[in-house]
Amino acid sequence: MPYRSNVPCKHPGCAKLIPHGQMYCEEHQSLHRNDRASACERGYGARWQRERKKFLDTHPFCVKCYEEGKLTKASVVDHIIPHRGDQKLFWDRGNWQPLCEHCHNVKTMTEDRYKEYKF
C-alpha cells in the first residue's frame, strides 16, 4: 500500500497534521460529531408526513413569497415559533406556516438559528 502524507485538520484555522483519511485532529473531533437524532426520532415520522401533506394541500403557497407579490408553491411546513422538542408546540397547527424551501432556509438561518427558547 502506498504511503500517504499527513493532511491538515479540516477545522477552520487549524493547521495540525493528521493521517490521510481523517477529517479532524483529536482536539476538534468532538466539535464535528453528528450527534443529531434522526428525523423520525425528532418527531417527523409517518404521522407528521400525513399531517404535513394535509396542511400543504389546504395551504399550497409560500406565505413569505405571497407577501412579496409572488406565487410560489410551498414545500415545507414551518414552525413559526421553533418547537425545540416541545410536542404541544410541534403539533399546534396555529404555529405552522407554508413556505417554499428557499424561504424556509432563509428563516431558519436568520430568525431561528441562535434564539434560546425556554419551556
Secondary structure as GFF3:
##gff-version 3
##sequence-region A 1 119
A	DSSP	beta_strand	7	8	.	.	.	ID=ss1
A	DSSP	beta_strand	17	18	.	.	.	ID=ss2
A	DSSP	alpha_helix	26	29	.	.	.	ID=ss3
A	DSSP	three_ten_helix	30	32	.	.	.	ID=ss4
A	DSSP	alpha_helix	46	58	.	.	.	ID=ss5
A	DSSP	alpha_helix	63	67	.	.	.	ID=ss6
A	DSSP	beta_strand	76	79	.	.	.	ID=ss7
A	DSSP	alpha_helix	87	91	.	.	.	ID=ss8
A	DSSP	three_ten_helix	93	95	.	.	.	ID=ss9
A	DSSP	beta_strand	96	99	.	.	.	ID=ss10
A	DSSP	alpha_helix	101	107	.	.	.	ID=ss11
A	DSSP	pi_helix	108	112	.	.	.	ID=ss12
###
